[in-house]
């Protein structure tokens, strides 16, 4: 995809990931002081819930607490990346940006779920009748999942904008991510899953310490993914709104991808 100026607007996924990792390393002091306590608390809650409640209903309150903490971490991570001179955590911790971020994320999840319903119905009906799902039904499920990932990934591009307290919409997200749907899927879904492979293996073990380490590693991988999403937003926002509009990241800490010309193979909520 080309910008109005004829510049290449394809997301440089590899460069974004490298920059995100470099930024996390560079900000390690902030991460240790501000993020580590929350990540450790979330990890502890995960382990406690798994040990005492398993997959039962009793785990629901802890899961809800972790969800709210995840939103706080996510908005702070976006702010740290895009506007490091501003306060990362809002007054009262869970302010309007966090509430809007949670609502937008839930709406995206609802949209993705609605897209997947037809496919799953094609295998649920035969299963309810004691029949094996047809090959067409399995293909439909896979197709619906791929479409849901594509749509959700494009809509998530403006989540960092919400974290900064700015007004945005699904229409803006769709326009910003035009021509980059598959690359956004890599940034939002595929890369985080790849980074979580070690965590998934650790959490599958029976030893409590390994489960704890695996859960913590999963949150660290998620943090890197959030920083990568922030950089992807910054890259596309500078083409959409002009230089300097994709946040206010420090020039000596964040690569200005839009100027370098790098390339790689609604309603308000």
VENHUMO-V290078 format. One record per backbone hydrogen bond with DSSP energy under -1.0 kcal/mol. NH is the residue of the N-H (numbers start at 1). CO is the residue of the C=O. If there is no record, write none. Layout:
NH:CO
NH:CO
//
This chain:
3:7
6:3
9:1
13:11
16:12
17:13
18:14
19:15
20:16
21:17
22:18
23:19
24:20
25:21
26:22
27:23
28:25
31:27
32:28
33:29
34:30
36:31
39:35
40:36
41:37
42:38
43:39
44:40
45:41
46:42
47:43
48:44
49:45
50:46
51:47
52:48
53:49
54:49
56:53
59:56
60:57
63:59
64:60
65:61
66:62
67:63
68:64
69:65
70:66
71:67
72:68
73:69
74:70
75:71
76:72
77:73
78:74
79:75
80:76
81:77
82:78
83:79
86:83
93:90
94:92
99:95
100:96
101:97
102:98
103:99
104:100
105:101
106:102
107:103
108:104
109:105
110:106
111:107
112:108
113:109
114:110
115:111
116:112
117:113
120:116
121:117
122:118
124:120
125:121
127:123
128:124
129:125
130:127
131:126
138:134
139:135
140:136
141:137
142:138
143:139
144:140
145:141
146:142
147:143
148:144
149:145
150:146
151:147
152:148
153:149
154:150
155:151
156:152
157:154
159:156
162:158
163:159
164:160
165:162
166:161
170:267
173:169
174:170
175:171
176:172
177:173
178:175
180:177
184:180
185:181
186:182
187:183
188:184
189:185
190:185
191:186
193:189
194:190
195:191
196:192
197:194
200:196
201:197
202:198
203:199
205:202
211:207
212:208
213:209
214:210
215:211
216:212
217:213
218:214
219:215
220:216
221:217
222:218
223:219
224:220
225:221
226:222
227:223
228:224
229:225
230:226
231:227
232:228
233:229
234:230
235:231
236:232
237:233
238:234
240:236
241:237
245:242
248:82
253:250
254:250
257:255
260:256
261:257
262:257
//
